[in-house]
Amino acid sequence: MTESPGPFRRFFDRLAVRLSLSIAIALLPLAVIAVWQALAVIREAQGRSELGLMGVTLHTAAIEARLIYEARGIADSLAETVPLIYDESPEACDAALADVVEGRSQFSALAYVDNEGDVLCASDGSRMNVQGLSIFEDAASRDTPGYYANNVAPLSGAAVVGAVSPVFDAEGDRAGFVAISLPRVRAPVLQEGTPQYALERETTLITFGPEGEVLTSSIPLEDVSDTLPQGRTLDQLADQGQQSFNSFSREGQRRAYSVAAIVPGQFYAMGSWPRRVAELDLSQSLSPLLLPALMFVGSMLMAWLAADRLVLRHLRPLGRAMSSFAGGTRVVGRVRSDSAPVEIRDLADSFLAMTDTILRDEAELEDTIRQKEVLLREVHHRVKNNLQLIASIMNLQMRTAHSAEAKRLIRSLQERVMSLATVHKELYHTSGLTEIHADELLSEILQQILRMSSTPGRPVDLETSFAPVQLLPDQAVPVSLFVTEALTNALRYAAKSPSASMRLIVRMDRVPGTDKARIEIANSQPGTDADRSGLDGGTGLGQRLLAAFAAQTGGGYETLNEPDLFRIVLTFTPLAPSKD
């Protein structure tokens, strides 16, 4: 009998599972190709998404560049005209600068500063000295137009970025500079058609210089550092040029970054979006994989359904009928379906034919066994009757015998014959004819021996204890003969006891911890002056018979001579299994 498989192995042993796996293996190359193509589509779409991010950054950078270039152009133009206007009147100069700023909302301040740092005129009309400030030091050190960034502008007090242009007098000497500034923190100016994710609240657009200084930002300057990529600085990004990449921000958020140059070597722009914004929509990213996945799963499902509808649903009743028949049920229900495939119908017909043959053979076998049992019972009955007839003849012969020795020999033979008759009687009454209840057999033999060997006026003090033990007929015969011989000798010994009653003990039990059985026969000891030699005729035949019968049981016996009792103990292994 094969070992029962575990639940995991049993699941994969099913026909539907195996067929589905076979289909899956057959479709696997096509599925791999389909998935590879789908991933290529996803990568292409993701690339387009990253290009879109780069486009937004470039659009924003272009606008920022246009504003800065416009600021520089205004500064260059005013550098030519503002000295003339100032010469007319400082108030006229203030008004002219104010008109320039008011017409352009992106600019925050405009000022004309001399070489000593005094603000000669400004768009807001203020007057101050900016000597010592970074904007003055930077502008005073150059004779060419340039750009600057300042966290605290002297006029507006805000963080600004702007352009400066030197002012020269009629003799060509440097007379000062014109500075125009734009707020560093402001919402980016976006072109029409800019993608919606560029308008998200968490979107960040900044401009920065080649040294990594932030020029403008769409968020507060103190928050810019948290949105920068980990492990990279702005000056490094400026050196690396235009690029798009994904990284964790310094605050641990997954973001997409895009870097573009506004003015190569001078100004750069960087756009930053949360990764969930920059990534494709889930439905868009999974849609290319959906069709091959559905085809793959659908093929496996169809294989499963085909196995179930075409094979398994027809095999289930057939399998249940086979299991029920193997378990002993001899009523076979309907196992054949006209809608089943012809192979399964042939299998069901073969099973029905097999069950009919088995049922017919079992009926014939049962009839044969019943006839055999009747015959064996009759044989045992006739053998028992014949043995009892022989015992009766021996009884008649014993009555006509004149010598005590002859009577004793005939009685001994009669007891042995009656023990054999008892065995056959037990076989006759035992159902199955294969096992004999040793406890019933010994009890019957004991009663016969007592009836035949009891002494008038000498009652027997009998103690019995029989454990249930099963014996085969081949073992029951020597056991019964051994018990008969031992009981006969025991009663003869006990008859010579000086006490008024004869004590006899007969026990049968199992040896603890083993599969052996033990039969013990004990009798009271005769007197010290009793003649033991005549107990078996002085020939020692009883001892030889006991040894022979014990050997036939497959065991052995021993005698124990105690002060009050004489014991004979037979130990053997029953060939029939115990039914305790």
C-alpha positions as CSV (number, residue, x, y, z in Angstrom):
1,M,0.0,0.0,0.0
2,T,1.5,3.3,-1.0
3,E,2.0,6.1,1.4
4,S,-0.7,8.8,1.5
5,P,0.5,12.0,-0.1
6,G,0.4,15.3,1.8
7,P,-2.3,18.0,1.0
8,F,0.2,20.0,-1.0
9,R,1.2,17.1,-3.2
10,R,-2.4,16.0,-3.4
11,F,-3.5,19.4,-4.8
12,F,-0.9,19.2,-7.6
13,D,-1.8,15.6,-8.4
14,R,-5.3,16.7,-9.5
15,L,-6.0,16.5,-13.2
16,A,-7.4,20.0,-13.5
17,V,-4.3,21.4,-11.8
18,R,-1.9,19.4,-14.0
19,L,-3.7,20.3,-17.1
20,S,-3.8,24.0,-16.2
21,L,-0.1,23.9,-15.4
22,S,0.6,22.2,-18.7
23,I,-1.3,25.0,-20.6
24,A,0.5,27.6,-18.5
25,I,3.9,26.1,-19.4
26,A,2.9,26.0,-23.1
27,L,1.8,29.6,-23.0
28,L,4.7,30.8,-20.9
29,P,6.9,31.8,-23.9
30,L,4.1,33.8,-25.4
31,A,3.3,35.3,-22.0
32,V,7.0,36.3,-21.6
33,I,7.0,38.0,-25.0
34,A,3.7,39.8,-24.3
35,V,4.9,41.0,-20.9
36,W,8.2,42.1,-22.4
37,Q,6.4,44.1,-25.0
38,A,4.0,45.5,-22.4
39,L,7.0,46.6,-20.2
40,A,8.5,48.2,-23.2
41,V,5.3,50.2,-23.7
42,I,5.3,51.1,-20.0
43,R,9.0,52.2,-20.2
44,E,8.2,54.2,-23.3
45,A,5.3,55.9,-21.6
46,Q,7.4,56.5,-18.5
47,G,10.0,58.1,-20.7
48,R,7.4,60.3,-22.3
49,S,6.3,61.3,-18.8
50,E,9.9,62.2,-17.8
51,L,10.2,64.1,-21.0
52,G,7.1,65.9,-20.1
53,L,8.7,66.8,-16.7
54,M,11.7,68.1,-18.6
55,G,9.5,70.1,-20.9
56,V,7.7,71.8,-17.9
57,T,11.1,72.6,-16.5
58,L,12.3,73.9,-19.8
59,H,9.2,76.0,-20.3
60,T,9.6,77.5,-16.8
61,A,13.3,78.0,-17.4
62,A,12.5,79.8,-20.7
63,I,10.1,82.1,-18.9
64,E,12.6,82.8,-16.1
65,A,15.3,83.4,-18.7
66,R,13.1,85.8,-20.6
67,L,12.4,87.7,-17.4
68,I,16.1,87.9,-16.4
69,Y,17.1,88.9,-19.9
70,E,14.3,91.5,-19.9
71,A,15.6,92.8,-16.6
72,R,19.1,93.1,-18.0
73,G,17.8,94.8,-21.1
74,I,15.9,97.4,-19.0
75,A,19.0,97.9,-16.9
76,D,21.1,98.4,-20.0
77,S,18.6,100.9,-21.4
78,L,18.2,102.8,-18.2
79,A,22.0,103.0,-17.8
80,E,22.0,105.2,-20.9
81,T,19.1,107.4,-20.0
82,V,18.8,107.6,-16.3
83,P,21.7,110.0,-15.8
84,L,20.0,112.5,-18.1
85,I,16.7,112.2,-16.4
86,Y,18.4,112.5,-13.0
87,D,20.2,115.6,-14.1
88,E,16.8,117.2,-14.8
89,S,15.4,116.3,-11.5
90,P,15.7,113.4,-8.9
91,E,11.9,113.4,-8.7
92,A,11.6,112.9,-12.4
93,C,14.1,110.1,-12.1
94,D,12.0,108.4,-9.4
95,A,8.9,108.8,-11.4
96,A,10.5,107.3,-14.5
97,L,11.8,104.3,-12.6
98,A,8.4,103.8,-10.9
99,D,6.7,103.8,-14.3
100,V,9.0,101.0,-15.4
101,V,8.2,98.9,-12.3
102,E,4.5,99.5,-12.4
103,G,4.2,98.4,-15.9
104,R,5.9,95.1,-15.2
105,S,4.4,93.3,-12.1
106,Q,7.3,90.7,-12.1
107,F,9.8,93.4,-11.0
108,S,10.0,94.5,-7.4
109,A,12.4,97.4,-7.4
110,L,14.6,99.6,-9.7
111,A,17.3,102.0,-8.5
112,Y,20.1,104.2,-9.7
113,V,23.2,104.1,-7.4
114,D,26.4,106.2,-7.6
115,N,29.9,105.1,-7.0
116,E,29.7,106.0,-3.2
117,G,26.7,103.7,-2.7
118,D,24.1,106.4,-2.5
119,V,20.7,105.6,-4.0
120,L,20.2,108.7,-6.3
121,C,16.7,107.7,-7.4
122,A,14.5,104.6,-6.9
123,S,11.2,103.2,-8.1
124,D,9.8,103.7,-4.6
125,G,11.4,107.1,-4.0
126,S,13.6,105.9,-1.1
127,R,17.1,107.3,-0.4
128,M,19.8,105.3,1.3
129,N,23.4,104.2,1.1
130,V,24.1,100.6,0.1
131,Q,27.8,100.7,0.5
132,G,29.0,97.6,2.2
133,L,26.1,95.5,0.9
134,S,26.9,92.5,-1.3
135,I,25.0,93.9,-4.3
136,F,27.1,97.1,-4.1
137,E,30.4,95.3,-3.8
138,D,29.5,93.0,-6.7
139,A,28.3,95.8,-9.0
140,A,31.2,98.2,-8.0
141,S,33.8,95.5,-8.9
142,R,32.7,95.2,-12.6
143,D,32.4,97.5,-15.6
144,T,30.1,95.1,-17.5
145,P,26.5,94.1,-17.0
146,G,25.8,91.2,-14.7
147,Y,23.4,89.5,-12.4
148,Y,23.1,89.3,-8.6
149,A,21.1,87.6,-5.9
150,N,20.3,89.0,-2.4
151,N,18.4,87.5,0.5
152,V,17.5,91.0,1.9
153,A,17.2,93.7,-0.7
154,P,18.0,97.2,0.6
155,L,14.8,98.8,-1.0
156,S,12.1,96.1,-0.7
157,G,13.6,94.1,2.2
158,A,12.7,90.9,0.4
159,A,14.8,88.2,-1.2
160,V,15.5,89.2,-4.8
161,V,17.4,88.3,-7.9
162,G,18.2,90.8,-10.6
163,A,20.5,92.5,-13.1
164,V,22.9,95.4,-12.8
165,S,24.3,97.6,-15.6
166,P,27.1,100.2,-15.1
167,V,26.5,103.9,-15.8
168,F,29.1,106.0,-17.5
169,D,29.3,109.8,-17.8
170,A,30.0,111.8,-20.9
171,E,33.8,111.4,-20.4
172,G,33.4,107.6,-20.2
173,D,34.1,107.4,-16.5
174,R,32.0,105.0,-14.3
175,A,29.4,107.1,-12.5
176,G,27.4,104.2,-10.8
177,F,25.0,101.5,-11.8
178,V,21.4,100.7,-12.4
179,A,20.0,97.7,-10.5
180,I,16.6,96.0,-11.2
181,S,15.3,93.2,-9.1
182,L,12.7,90.4,-9.2
183,P,11.3,88.6,-6.1
184,R,13.2,85.3,-5.4
185,V,10.1,83.6,-3.9
186,R,7.1,83.7,-6.3
187,A,4.8,81.4,-8.1
188,P,6.3,80.3,-11.4
189,V,4.9,81.8,-14.6
190,L,3.6,78.9,-16.6
191,Q,2.7,78.8,-20.3
192,E,-0.7,77.8,-21.4
193,G,-1.1,74.0,-21.8
194,T,1.3,73.2,-18.9
195,P,0.5,69.7,-17.5
196,Q,-1.7,69.5,-14.5
197,Y,0.9,67.9,-12.3
198,A,3.0,71.1,-12.6
199,L,0.2,72.9,-10.8
200,E,0.2,70.5,-7.8
201,R,0.6,72.0,-4.4
202,E,3.8,70.0,-3.8
203,T,5.4,70.9,-7.0
204,T,8.7,72.9,-6.6
205,L,10.4,75.1,-9.2
206,I,13.6,76.8,-8.4
207,T,16.4,78.6,-10.2
208,F,20.0,78.6,-9.0
209,G,23.4,79.8,-9.9
210,P,26.6,77.8,-10.8
211,E,27.8,77.9,-7.2
212,G,24.6,76.3,-6.0
213,E,23.0,79.5,-4.7
214,V,19.2,79.5,-5.0
215,L,18.0,82.5,-7.0
216,T,14.2,82.1,-7.2
217,S,11.8,79.5,-5.7
218,S,8.1,78.7,-5.9
219,I,8.2,77.8,-2.1
220,P,9.7,79.7,0.9
221,L,13.5,79.7,0.7
222,E,13.8,78.0,4.1
223,D,11.9,75.0,2.8
224,V,14.0,74.6,-0.4
225,S,16.7,72.5,1.3
226,D,14.1,69.8,2.3
227,T,13.1,69.2,-1.3
228,L,16.6,68.9,-2.7
229,P,17.8,65.3,-3.6
230,Q,19.8,63.3,-1.1
231,G,23.5,63.0,-1.9
232,R,23.5,65.8,-4.5
233,T,24.1,69.5,-4.2
234,L,22.9,72.3,-6.6
235,D,26.4,73.1,-7.8
236,Q,26.9,69.4,-8.7
237,L,23.6,69.4,-10.6
238,A,24.8,72.6,-12.4
239,D,28.0,70.8,-13.5
240,Q,26.0,67.7,-14.6
241,G,23.9,69.7,-17.0
242,Q,20.4,68.9,-18.3
243,Q,19.0,65.7,-16.8
244,S,15.9,63.9,-15.2
245,F,16.1,61.4,-12.4
246,N,14.3,60.0,-9.4
247,S,15.6,60.3,-5.8
248,F,14.6,60.7,-2.2
249,S,14.5,64.2,-1.0
250,R,16.3,65.2,2.2
251,E,13.1,64.9,4.1
252,G,12.7,61.3,2.9
253,Q,10.0,61.8,0.2
254,R,10.3,60.0,-3.1
255,R,10.4,62.7,-5.8
256,A,11.1,63.1,-9.5
257,Y,13.6,65.8,-10.5
258,S,14.4,67.6,-13.8
259,V,17.3,70.1,-14.3
260,A,17.7,72.5,-17.2
261,A,20.0,75.4,-17.9
262,I,18.5,78.9,-18.2
263,V,21.8,80.7,-19.0
264,P,24.6,78.1,-19.3
265,G,27.2,78.7,-16.7
266,Q,25.1,81.4,-15.0
267,F,21.5,80.3,-14.2
268,Y,19.8,76.9,-13.9
269,A,16.3,75.7,-13.2
270,M,15.1,72.6,-11.4
271,G,11.6,71.2,-11.2
272,S,10.7,68.7,-8.5
273,W,7.5,66.7,-8.2
274,P,6.3,63.9,-5.8
275,R,6.9,60.5,-7.4
276,R,3.2,59.7,-7.3
277,V,2.6,62.8,-9.4
278,A,5.3,62.1,-11.9
279,E,4.5,58.4,-12.3
280,L,2.0,57.1,-14.7
281,D,-1.5,56.5,-13.5
282,L,-2.0,53.0,-12.2
283,S,-4.6,52.1,-14.8
284,Q,-2.3,53.5,-17.6
285,S,0.8,51.6,-16.4
286,L,-1.1,48.3,-15.9
287,S,-3.3,48.5,-19.0
288,P,-0.5,47.1,-21.4
289,L,-0.1,44.1,-19.0
290,L,-3.8,43.5,-18.6
291,L,-4.5,41.8,-21.9
292,P,-1.7,39.2,-21.7
293,A,-2.5,38.6,-18.0
294,L,-6.2,38.1,-18.9
295,M,-5.3,35.7,-21.7
296,F,-3.0,33.7,-19.5
297,V,-5.4,33.4,-16.6
298,G,-8.3,32.8,-19.0
299,S,-6.4,29.9,-20.7
300,M,-5.7,28.3,-17.3
301,L,-9.3,28.8,-16.3
302,M,-10.6,27.2,-19.5
303,A,-8.2,24.2,-19.0
304,W,-9.5,23.8,-15.5
305,L,-13.1,24.0,-16.6
306,A,-12.5,21.7,-19.5
307,A,-10.9,19.1,-17.2
308,D,-13.8,19.4,-14.7
309,R,-16.7,19.4,-17.3
310,L,-15.3,16.8,-19.6
311,V,-13.5,14.4,-17.2
312,L,-13.7,15.1,-13.5
313,R,-17.5,15.4,-13.1
314,H,-18.0,12.0,-14.8
315,L,-15.2,10.4,-12.8
316,R,-16.4,11.6,-9.4
317,P,-19.4,9.3,-9.1
318,L,-17.3,6.5,-10.5
319,G,-14.6,7.1,-8.0
320,R,-17.1,7.3,-5.1
321,A,-18.6,4.0,-6.3
322,M,-15.1,2.4,-6.4
323,S,-14.2,3.6,-2.9
324,S,-17.6,2.5,-1.5
325,F,-17.2,-0.9,-3.2
326,A,-13.6,-1.3,-1.9
327,G,-14.9,-0.3,1.6
328,G,-17.3,-3.3,1.6
329,T,-20.5,-1.8,0.2
330,R,-21.9,-4.2,-2.3
331,V,-24.7,-2.0,-3.7
332,V,-23.4,-0.2,-6.8
333,G,-25.4,2.9,-7.9
334,R,-25.5,4.6,-11.2
335,V,-22.0,5.4,-12.4
336,R,-22.4,5.7,-16.1
337,S,-23.4,9.0,-17.8
338,D,-24.5,9.1,-21.4
339,S,-22.9,12.6,-21.8
340,A,-19.5,11.3,-20.7
341,P,-16.7,10.8,-23.2
342,V,-16.6,7.3,-24.7
343,E,-13.4,6.4,-22.8
344,I,-15.1,7.1,-19.4
345,R,-18.2,5.2,-20.4
346,D,-16.1,2.2,-21.3
347,L,-14.3,2.5,-17.9
348,A,-17.7,2.7,-16.1
349,D,-18.9,-0.4,-18.0
350,S,-15.7,-2.3,-17.2
351,F,-16.2,-1.4,-13.5
352,L,-19.8,-2.6,-13.5
353,A,-18.7,-5.8,-15.2
354,M,-15.9,-6.2,-12.6
355,T,-18.3,-5.7,-9.7
356,D,-20.8,-8.2,-11.1
357,T,-17.9,-10.8,-11.5
358,I,-16.7,-10.1,-7.9
359,L,-20.2,-10.3,-6.4
360,R,-20.8,-13.6,-8.2
361,D,-17.4,-15.0,-7.2
362,E,-18.0,-13.8,-3.6
363,A,-21.4,-15.5,-3.5
364,E,-19.8,-18.8,-4.8
365,L,-17.0,-18.5,-2.3
366,E,-19.4,-17.9,0.6
367,D,-21.4,-20.9,-0.5
368,T,-18.2,-23.0,-0.7
369,I,-17.1,-21.9,2.7
370,R,-20.5,-22.6,4.2
371,Q,-20.4,-26.1,2.7
372,K,-16.9,-26.6,4.0
373,E,-17.9,-25.4,7.4
374,V,-20.9,-27.8,7.5
375,L,-18.7,-30.6,6.4
376,L,-16.0,-29.9,9.0
377,R,-18.6,-29.6,11.7
378,E,-20.0,-32.9,10.7
379,V,-16.4,-34.4,10.7
380,H,-15.7,-33.0,14.2
381,H,-19.1,-34.2,15.4
382,R,-18.5,-37.7,14.1
383,V,-15.0,-37.8,15.5
384,K,-16.3,-36.6,18.9
385,N,-19.0,-39.3,18.8
386,N,-16.5,-42.0,17.8
387,L,-14.1,-40.9,20.6
388,Q,-17.0,-40.9,23.1
389,L,-18.0,-44.4,21.8
390,I,-14.4,-45.6,22.3
391,A,-14.5,-44.1,25.8
392,S,-17.7,-45.9,26.5
393,I,-16.3,-49.2,25.3
394,M,-13.2,-48.6,27.4
395,N,-15.5,-48.0,30.4
396,L,-17.3,-51.3,29.8
397,Q,-13.9,-53.0,29.5
398,M,-12.7,-51.3,32.7
399,R,-15.7,-52.8,34.5
400,T,-14.9,-56.3,33.4
401,A,-11.2,-55.9,34.3
402,H,-10.2,-57.8,37.5
403,S,-6.8,-56.2,38.3
404,A,-6.4,-52.7,39.7
405,E,-3.5,-52.1,37.3
406,A,-5.6,-52.9,34.3
407,K,-8.4,-50.6,35.5
408,R,-5.9,-47.8,36.1
409,L,-4.4,-48.1,32.6
410,I,-7.8,-48.2,31.0
411,R,-9.0,-45.2,32.9
412,S,-5.9,-43.3,32.0
413,L,-6.5,-44.1,28.3
414,Q,-10.2,-43.2,28.7
415,E,-9.3,-39.8,30.1
416,R,-7.0,-39.0,27.2
417,V,-9.6,-40.1,24.7
418,M,-12.2,-37.9,26.4
419,S,-9.9,-34.9,26.3
420,L,-9.6,-35.4,22.5
421,A,-13.3,-35.7,22.3
422,T,-13.6,-32.5,24.2
423,V,-11.4,-30.7,21.7
424,H,-13.5,-31.9,18.8
425,K,-16.7,-30.9,20.7
426,E,-15.3,-27.4,21.1
427,L,-14.4,-27.2,17.4
428,Y,-17.9,-28.4,16.5
429,H,-19.4,-25.6,18.6
430,T,-17.0,-22.9,17.6
431,S,-18.0,-20.6,14.7
432,G,-15.4,-20.1,12.0
433,L,-13.6,-23.4,12.9
434,T,-10.3,-21.6,13.1
435,E,-9.9,-20.7,16.7
436,I,-10.8,-22.4,20.0
437,H,-11.5,-20.6,23.3
438,A,-8.9,-22.2,25.6
439,D,-10.7,-21.1,28.7
440,E,-13.9,-22.9,27.7
441,L,-11.9,-26.0,26.6
442,L,-10.0,-26.2,29.9
443,S,-13.2,-25.8,31.9
444,E,-14.8,-28.6,30.0
445,I,-11.8,-30.9,30.4
446,L,-11.6,-30.1,34.1
447,Q,-15.3,-31.0,34.6
448,Q,-14.9,-34.3,32.8
449,I,-11.7,-35.3,34.7
450,L,-13.4,-34.5,38.0
451,R,-16.5,-36.6,37.1
452,M,-14.3,-39.5,36.1
453,S,-11.6,-39.3,38.8
454,S,-13.4,-38.0,42.0
455,T,-13.1,-40.2,45.1
456,P,-16.3,-40.8,47.1
457,G,-16.3,-39.1,50.4
458,R,-13.3,-36.9,49.5
459,P,-14.6,-33.5,48.2
460,V,-12.3,-31.4,46.0
461,D,-11.4,-27.9,47.1
462,L,-11.2,-26.4,43.6
463,E,-9.8,-23.0,42.6
464,T,-10.0,-22.0,39.0
465,S,-9.1,-18.8,37.0
466,F,-9.1,-18.8,33.2
467,A,-8.1,-15.7,31.2
468,P,-9.5,-15.5,27.6
469,V,-6.9,-17.1,25.3
470,Q,-7.5,-18.2,21.7
471,L,-5.8,-21.3,20.3
472,L,-5.6,-22.9,16.8
473,P,-6.7,-26.5,16.5
474,D,-3.1,-27.7,16.0
475,Q,-2.2,-26.2,19.4
476,A,-5.4,-27.0,21.2
477,V,-4.9,-30.8,20.9
478,P,-1.5,-31.0,22.7
479,V,-2.6,-28.4,25.3
480,S,-5.7,-30.4,26.1
481,L,-3.7,-33.6,26.3
482,F,-1.1,-31.9,28.6
483,V,-3.9,-30.6,30.9
484,T,-5.6,-34.0,31.0
485,E,-2.4,-35.8,31.9
486,A,-1.5,-33.1,34.5
487,L,-5.0,-33.1,36.0
488,T,-5.0,-36.9,36.2
489,N,-1.7,-37.0,38.1
490,A,-2.8,-34.1,40.3
491,L,-5.9,-35.9,41.4
492,R,-3.9,-39.0,42.1
493,Y,-1.4,-37.1,44.2
494,A,-4.2,-35.1,46.0
495,A,-6.1,-38.4,46.7
496,K,-3.2,-39.5,49.0
497,S,-3.2,-36.2,51.0
498,P,-3.8,-36.8,54.7
499,S,-6.4,-34.0,54.8
500,A,-10.1,-34.6,54.6
501,S,-10.5,-32.7,51.3
502,M,-8.3,-32.7,48.1
503,R,-7.1,-29.2,47.1
504,L,-6.8,-28.5,43.3
505,I,-5.8,-25.2,41.6
506,V,-6.1,-24.7,37.9
507,R,-5.2,-21.3,36.4
508,M,-4.6,-19.9,32.9
509,D,-3.3,-16.3,32.3
510,R,-0.9,-14.3,30.2
511,V,2.6,-13.6,31.2
512,P,2.9,-9.9,31.9
513,G,4.9,-7.9,29.3
514,T,5.0,-10.8,26.8
515,D,2.7,-12.6,24.3
516,K,3.0,-15.9,26.2
517,A,0.3,-17.8,28.0
518,R,0.7,-19.8,31.2
519,I,-1.3,-22.8,32.5
520,E,-0.7,-23.8,36.1
521,I,-2.0,-26.9,37.8
522,A,-1.4,-27.4,41.5
523,N,-2.5,-30.0,44.0
524,S,-2.1,-30.7,47.7
525,Q,0.9,-32.7,48.6
526,P,0.5,-36.4,49.7
527,G,1.7,-37.4,53.1
528,T,5.3,-38.0,53.8
529,D,4.8,-41.7,54.0
530,A,2.7,-41.9,50.7
531,D,4.0,-44.1,48.0
532,R,4.6,-41.9,44.9
533,S,6.0,-44.6,42.7
534,G,2.7,-46.1,41.9
535,L,1.1,-42.9,40.7
536,D,2.0,-43.6,37.0
537,G,2.6,-47.3,37.3
538,G,6.3,-46.8,38.1
539,T,7.1,-46.4,34.5
540,G,7.6,-42.6,34.3
541,L,5.1,-42.5,31.3
542,G,3.3,-39.4,32.7
543,Q,6.5,-37.4,32.8
544,R,7.4,-38.4,29.2
545,L,3.9,-37.6,28.0
546,L,3.9,-34.2,29.7
547,A,7.3,-33.4,28.0
548,A,6.1,-34.5,24.6
549,F,2.8,-32.6,24.8
550,A,4.6,-29.4,26.0
551,A,7.0,-29.7,23.1
552,Q,4.1,-29.9,20.7
553,T,2.7,-26.7,22.0
554,G,6.0,-24.9,21.2
555,G,6.7,-24.1,24.8
556,G,8.0,-25.9,27.9
557,Y,6.9,-26.8,31.4
558,E,8.4,-26.9,34.9
559,T,7.4,-28.5,38.2
560,L,7.6,-26.8,41.6
561,N,7.6,-28.9,44.7
562,E,6.4,-26.8,47.6
563,P,5.7,-27.9,51.2
564,D,1.9,-27.7,50.7
565,L,1.5,-27.8,46.9
566,F,2.9,-29.5,43.9
567,R,2.8,-27.3,40.8
568,I,3.1,-28.0,37.1
569,V,3.4,-24.8,35.0
570,L,3.2,-24.9,31.2
571,T,4.4,-21.8,29.3
572,F,3.8,-21.4,25.6
573,T,3.0,-18.8,22.9
574,P,-0.6,-19.0,21.5
575,L,-0.5,-19.1,17.7
576,A,-3.9,-17.4,17.5
577,P,-4.0,-13.6,18.3
578,S,-5.5,-12.6,21.6
579,K,-8.9,-10.9,21.5
580,D,-8.6,-9.1,24.9
